[in-house]
Amino acid sequence: MTQDLLIGISGGGVLHTDQHVPDIDTIFSMVKQAGVFDYIERSPPPLQVDEFRRAVDKHGVPLLSGSFFYMLGRDEPLMEWHLRIAQSFGGKALNMQILVHDAEGNRVTNERLADTFLWISAIGEKLGVMPCFEIHVNMWSERFTRVQAVGDLVERRGGTFNITFDHSHVIFKIGNAGELDVENNRADIAAGLLELDPAKPGNISDLWIARNWVSHAHARSAVPNNPVNIWAKHPDGRYGRGIQYPFIRPKPGEWHADWDEALLEPWKEVLRRMMRHRLRHADSRLRQITVEMIPAVDYGGGAKYSIFENSVAIAEWLRATWAKEASASF
């Protein structure tokens, strides 16, 4: 397997359906046997750290990145702890989701986000683990124009801004009337400040890639106007937002909507562009992509198709695409 671009998998996505969640040892065994993943992405819960170490040692599958969500004003110690845990496993990146509101219920400001990023990055630099703020729904970064503003603040203060680009959170909103209203993205589009479609000039994916902010990436297949997940509901009765689309053709009864492989093309093209930037720019910080097909409500909760089989297929496609792009670049 090529070591130029590592392909991993989210620890929470190593299962077929949410009806049968494997134990830690089985997760590592499944990843090892699949033969297409270089690492697992997970920040082990405190009481499971030793069990994760045993699984890493037994199966030879490393934890090369961590991942968690944080509330400012409450979780700063947890951020630092996760960096240190990641370092102890040989991890190179920590994927960080920052909630929209802080512990006092206030919306976090761009300035506070930049302050937090610079603070945690200074710690990460000493430890050799790169914090990456994730592009993610239900987080500050769901208003995509804020990412540009925070990145500019970080750079003006001499920092290097690193994001985890999970572009499924961009792709699924294209043409999705309800989703465009979340966090005022529709208003930003109307004002000419935002373009979501990767086929159009000035789109946000190209802008972030060109700024060299994409230092880590998640690969979860999604399509424009992705169908809501009618097989899973939140406690308040809302269906899942629908940020996951099967990568391989589902068998009859495994998917609740029509399936069309051609609809995946915008999602695939953004990954190609990430790879091309990595190949053509010596200063690119992108070194790994984590496949993140998962069973949560907004994603694949209640799905009848095998999440793990789709993850393996995505990893195989990523490897083949990387090899093709690498050949075309030299």
C-alpha positions as CSV (number, residue, x, y, z in Angstrom):
1,M,0.0,0.0,0.0
2,T,1.2,3.5,-0.9
3,Q,2.6,5.5,2.0
4,D,2.4,8.8,0.1
5,L,-1.3,9.3,1.1
6,L,-2.6,7.2,4.0
7,I,-6.1,5.8,3.9
8,G,-7.8,5.2,7.2
9,I,-11.2,4.5,8.6
10,S,-13.2,5.9,11.5
11,G,-13.5,3.5,14.4
12,G,-17.2,4.3,14.7
13,G,-17.8,3.0,11.2
14,V,-16.3,-0.5,11.5
15,L,-19.6,-2.4,11.5
16,H,-22.2,-3.6,9.0
17,T,-25.3,-2.0,10.5
18,D,-26.1,-0.4,13.8
19,Q,-27.9,-3.6,14.9
20,H,-24.6,-5.3,15.6
21,V,-21.8,-3.1,17.0
22,P,-18.5,-5.1,17.3
23,D,-16.2,-4.9,20.3
24,I,-12.8,-3.2,20.1
25,D,-10.8,-6.3,19.3
26,T,-13.2,-7.2,16.5
27,I,-13.0,-3.7,15.1
28,F,-9.3,-3.9,14.7
29,S,-9.5,-7.4,13.3
30,M,-12.0,-6.4,10.7
31,V,-9.8,-3.4,9.6
32,K,-6.7,-5.6,9.5
33,Q,-8.4,-8.3,7.4
34,A,-9.8,-5.8,4.9
35,G,-6.3,-5.0,3.8
36,V,-7.1,-1.6,2.4
37,F,-6.7,0.7,5.5
38,D,-3.5,2.1,6.9
39,Y,-4.9,3.2,10.3
40,I,-8.0,3.8,12.4
41,E,-9.2,7.2,13.5
42,R,-10.5,7.4,17.0
43,S,-9.9,9.1,20.4
44,P,-10.3,6.3,22.9
45,P,-12.5,6.9,25.8
46,P,-10.5,7.2,29.1
47,L,-11.6,3.8,30.4
48,Q,-10.8,2.0,27.1
49,V,-7.3,3.4,26.5
50,D,-5.6,0.2,27.6
51,E,-8.0,-2.0,25.6
52,F,-7.2,0.1,22.5
53,R,-3.4,-0.3,23.1
54,R,-3.8,-4.1,23.3
55,A,-5.7,-4.1,20.1
56,V,-3.1,-1.9,18.3
57,D,-0.3,-4.2,19.5
58,K,-2.2,-7.4,18.6
59,H,-3.4,-6.5,15.1
60,G,-0.7,-4.0,14.1
61,V,-3.3,-1.4,13.0
62,P,-2.2,2.1,14.4
63,L,-4.4,4.9,15.6
64,L,-2.9,7.7,13.5
65,S,-5.5,10.3,14.2
66,G,-8.0,11.2,16.9
67,S,-11.4,12.7,16.6
68,F,-13.9,14.3,19.0
69,F,-16.3,17.3,19.5
70,Y,-15.8,20.1,22.0
71,M,-17.6,22.9,23.8
72,L,-15.5,26.0,24.4
73,G,-15.4,27.1,28.0
74,R,-15.8,23.5,29.1
75,D,-13.6,21.1,27.1
76,E,-10.2,22.8,26.7
77,P,-8.6,20.3,29.2
78,L,-10.1,17.5,27.1
79,M,-8.6,18.9,23.9
80,E,-5.2,18.9,25.4
81,W,-5.7,15.4,26.8
82,H,-6.8,14.1,23.4
83,L,-3.6,15.5,21.9
84,R,-1.5,13.8,24.4
85,I,-3.3,10.5,24.0
86,A,-2.9,10.8,20.2
87,Q,0.8,11.4,20.6
88,S,1.1,8.3,22.9
89,F,-0.4,6.2,20.1
90,G,1.8,7.7,17.4
91,G,-1.0,9.8,16.0
92,K,-0.3,12.7,13.6
93,A,-3.6,14.6,13.7
94,L,-6.5,15.4,15.9
95,N,-9.8,16.1,14.2
96,M,-11.7,18.7,16.2
97,Q,-15.4,19.6,15.9
98,I,-16.2,22.9,17.8
99,L,-19.8,23.4,18.9
100,V,-21.6,26.6,17.9
101,H,-22.3,27.6,21.5
102,D,-20.0,27.8,24.4
103,A,-20.6,26.5,28.0
104,E,-22.5,29.7,28.8
105,G,-24.8,29.4,25.8
106,N,-23.2,32.1,23.8
107,R,-22.4,31.7,20.1
108,V,-18.6,31.4,19.8
109,T,-17.1,34.3,17.9
110,N,-14.5,34.1,15.1
111,E,-12.0,35.8,17.3
112,R,-12.4,33.1,20.0
113,L,-12.2,30.3,17.5
114,A,-8.9,31.8,16.2
115,D,-7.6,32.2,19.7
116,T,-8.5,28.6,20.5
117,F,-6.9,27.3,17.3
118,L,-3.7,29.1,17.9
119,W,-3.5,27.9,21.6
120,I,-4.2,24.2,20.8
121,S,-1.9,24.3,17.7
122,A,1.0,25.5,19.9
123,I,0.5,22.5,22.1
124,G,0.1,20.2,19.2
125,E,3.3,21.5,17.6
126,K,5.3,20.5,20.7
127,L,3.7,17.1,20.7
128,G,3.9,16.5,17.0
129,V,0.2,16.2,16.6
130,M,-1.7,18.6,14.2
131,P,-5.1,19.9,15.4
132,C,-7.5,20.3,12.5
133,F,-10.8,22.1,12.8
134,E,-13.5,20.1,11.0
135,I,-16.0,21.3,8.4
136,H,-19.1,19.9,10.0
137,V,-22.9,20.4,10.5
138,N,-24.1,21.4,13.9
139,M,-20.7,23.1,14.5
140,W,-19.5,26.7,14.1
141,S,-18.2,25.8,10.6
142,E,-21.6,25.0,9.2
143,R,-21.7,28.6,8.1
144,F,-19.0,28.1,5.6
145,T,-18.1,31.8,5.2
146,R,-16.9,31.7,8.8
147,V,-14.2,29.2,7.9
148,Q,-12.7,31.8,5.6
149,A,-12.9,34.5,8.3
150,V,-11.3,32.4,11.0
151,G,-8.6,31.2,8.7
152,D,-7.7,34.7,7.8
153,L,-7.6,35.7,11.5
154,V,-5.2,32.8,12.2
155,E,-2.9,33.7,9.3
156,R,-2.8,37.4,10.2
157,R,-1.5,36.4,13.6
158,G,1.2,34.2,12.1
159,G,-0.5,30.8,12.5
160,T,-1.0,28.0,10.0
161,F,-4.7,27.1,9.7
162,N,-5.5,23.4,9.4
163,I,-8.9,22.0,8.6
164,T,-10.4,18.6,8.3
165,F,-12.3,18.8,5.1
166,D,-15.4,16.5,5.2
167,H,-16.9,17.8,2.0
168,S,-20.0,15.6,2.4
169,H,-21.2,18.5,4.6
170,V,-21.0,20.8,1.6
171,I,-22.2,18.4,-1.1
172,F,-25.4,17.3,0.6
173,K,-26.6,20.9,0.8
174,I,-26.4,21.6,-2.9
175,G,-30.0,22.2,-4.1
176,N,-31.4,21.3,-0.7
177,A,-33.8,24.1,0.2
178,G,-34.1,23.3,3.9
179,E,-30.4,22.8,4.4
180,L,-29.4,26.0,2.7
181,D,-31.3,28.0,5.3
182,V,-29.3,26.5,8.2
183,E,-26.7,28.9,9.5
184,N,-27.6,31.5,6.9
185,N,-25.8,29.8,4.0
186,R,-28.6,30.8,1.6
187,A,-28.1,34.5,2.5
188,D,-24.4,34.2,1.8
189,I,-25.1,32.5,-1.6
190,A,-27.6,35.3,-2.4
191,A,-25.0,37.9,-1.5
192,G,-22.4,36.3,-3.8
193,L,-20.2,35.3,-0.9
194,L,-20.6,31.5,-1.2
195,E,-20.8,28.9,-4.0
196,L,-21.3,25.3,-3.0
197,D,-21.2,23.5,-6.4
198,P,-17.7,22.3,-7.3
199,A,-18.6,22.5,-11.0
200,K,-18.8,26.3,-10.7
201,P,-16.0,28.9,-10.5
202,G,-15.1,30.2,-7.0
203,N,-16.7,27.3,-5.2
204,I,-15.8,27.0,-1.5
205,S,-14.1,23.6,-1.9
206,D,-11.7,25.0,-4.4
207,L,-11.0,28.0,-2.3
208,W,-10.1,26.0,0.8
209,I,-8.0,23.6,-1.2
210,A,-6.1,26.5,-2.8
211,R,-5.5,28.2,0.5
212,N,-3.7,24.9,1.5
213,W,-5.9,24.6,4.6
214,V,-6.9,21.0,3.9
215,S,-4.5,19.1,6.2
216,H,-6.8,16.2,6.9
217,A,-9.8,14.8,5.1
218,H,-12.8,12.6,5.7
219,A,-14.4,10.6,2.9
220,R,-18.1,9.9,3.4
221,S,-20.1,9.5,0.1
222,A,-22.9,12.0,-0.4
223,V,-24.8,13.5,-3.3
224,P,-26.4,16.9,-4.0
225,N,-29.8,17.3,-2.3
226,N,-29.0,14.0,-0.4
227,P,-32.2,12.2,0.7
228,V,-33.1,12.6,4.4
229,N,-32.5,9.5,6.4
230,I,-36.1,8.2,7.0
231,W,-34.8,5.1,8.7
232,A,-33.6,7.0,11.8
233,K,-35.0,9.8,14.0
234,H,-33.7,12.2,16.6
235,P,-35.3,12.2,20.1
236,D,-37.5,15.1,19.0
237,G,-38.9,13.1,16.1
238,R,-36.9,14.7,13.3
239,Y,-35.6,12.4,10.6
240,G,-31.8,12.3,10.1
241,R,-30.5,15.1,8.0
242,G,-29.1,12.8,5.3
243,I,-25.4,13.2,4.9
244,Q,-24.6,9.7,3.7
245,Y,-25.3,8.0,0.4
246,P,-24.3,4.4,-0.4
247,F,-21.2,4.2,-2.5
248,I,-22.0,0.8,-4.0
249,R,-25.4,-0.2,-5.4
250,P,-27.6,-1.4,-2.5
251,K,-29.4,-4.6,-2.8
252,P,-33.2,-4.5,-2.9
253,G,-34.6,-3.3,0.4
254,E,-31.2,-2.0,1.6
255,W,-31.9,1.7,0.8
256,H,-35.0,3.9,1.1
257,A,-34.5,5.9,-2.1
258,D,-33.5,5.6,-5.8
259,W,-29.8,5.0,-6.2
260,D,-27.8,6.5,-9.0
261,E,-24.0,6.2,-9.1
262,A,-23.7,9.2,-11.4
263,L,-24.9,11.5,-8.6
264,L,-21.7,10.7,-6.7
265,E,-19.5,12.5,-9.3
266,P,-19.4,16.0,-7.5
267,W,-18.3,14.2,-4.3
268,K,-15.6,12.2,-6.2
269,E,-14.4,15.3,-8.0
270,V,-13.6,17.2,-4.8
271,L,-11.5,14.3,-3.6
272,R,-9.6,14.3,-6.9
273,R,-8.9,18.0,-6.5
274,M,-7.6,17.4,-3.0
275,M,-5.3,14.7,-4.4
276,R,-4.1,16.9,-7.3
277,H,-3.2,19.8,-4.9
278,R,-1.3,17.3,-2.7
279,L,0.6,16.0,-5.7
280,R,1.4,19.4,-7.2
281,H,2.3,21.4,-4.1
282,A,5.3,20.4,-2.0
283,D,4.0,22.4,0.9
284,S,0.7,20.5,1.1
285,R,0.0,19.2,4.6
286,L,-2.5,16.6,3.5
287,R,-1.1,13.2,4.3
288,Q,-4.2,11.1,5.2
289,I,-7.8,10.6,4.3
290,T,-10.2,8.8,6.7
291,V,-13.2,7.0,5.3
292,E,-16.1,7.9,7.6
293,M,-19.2,6.1,6.7
294,I,-21.0,5.9,10.0
295,P,-24.3,4.7,11.6
296,A,-25.4,8.0,13.4
297,V,-28.9,9.3,12.8
298,D,-27.9,12.1,10.4
299,Y,-25.8,9.6,8.4
300,G,-26.5,5.8,8.1
301,G,-28.6,5.1,11.2
302,G,-31.0,2.3,10.5
303,A,-29.4,1.5,7.2
304,K,-29.8,-2.0,5.8
305,Y,-26.7,-1.9,3.6
306,S,-23.3,-2.8,5.0
307,I,-21.5,0.4,6.1
308,F,-18.2,-1.5,6.3
309,E,-18.5,-2.9,2.8
310,N,-19.1,0.6,1.5
311,S,-16.1,1.8,3.5
312,V,-13.9,-0.8,1.9
313,A,-15.2,0.1,-1.5
314,I,-14.4,3.8,-0.9
315,A,-10.9,2.9,0.3
316,E,-10.3,0.9,-2.9
317,W,-11.6,3.8,-5.0
318,L,-9.4,6.3,-3.2
319,R,-6.3,4.1,-3.7
320,A,-7.1,3.6,-7.4
321,T,-7.8,7.3,-7.9
322,W,-4.6,8.3,-6.1
323,A,-2.6,6.0,-8.3
324,K,-4.2,7.5,-11.4
325,E,-3.7,11.1,-10.3
326,A,-0.1,10.4,-9.3
327,S,0.6,8.9,-12.7
328,A,-0.9,11.9,-14.5
329,S,1.1,14.3,-12.5
330,F,4.5,13.0,-13.4
